[in-house]
């Protein structure tokens, strides 16, 4: 039997709200060693997705000097030496302003092949897995590569 999204998805999905500050988002990414988070309303309705690429892109669009840009890149690549670096007021910007709206979703019974095709066709690296209106997981390109290679991602 062909494996499904439910077989390879990450189940403990960390979500953020649209009013989360970018500074708090960076802390969440670092604390949980993640590179993206679905964005939800207070009632947990999915409204977007935000990635470390979105954060980096936001700061690269600002007129910040190269030192700050390089520091941000290091932080977003999970530099274990990160400190309480804050770049105010830029990091007080809200996630809702940089997120991608209407993220791509699929059901937990979706085939891995269909998820891969969706990622290729939409030029994305993650698909949020839902059961009804509830977020139950996320599948990334890395999850699919682990599956293809026959490697347990938890090893």
Buried (B, 14 or more C-beta within 10 A) or exposed (E): EEEBBBEBBBEEBBBBBBEBBBBBBBBBBBEEEBBBBBBBEEEEEBBBBBBBEBBBEBBEEEEBEEEBBEBBBEBBEEEEEBEEEBBEEBBEBBBBEBBBEEBBBBBBEBEBEBBBEBBEEEEBBBBBBBEEEEBBBBBBBEBBEBBEEEEEEEE
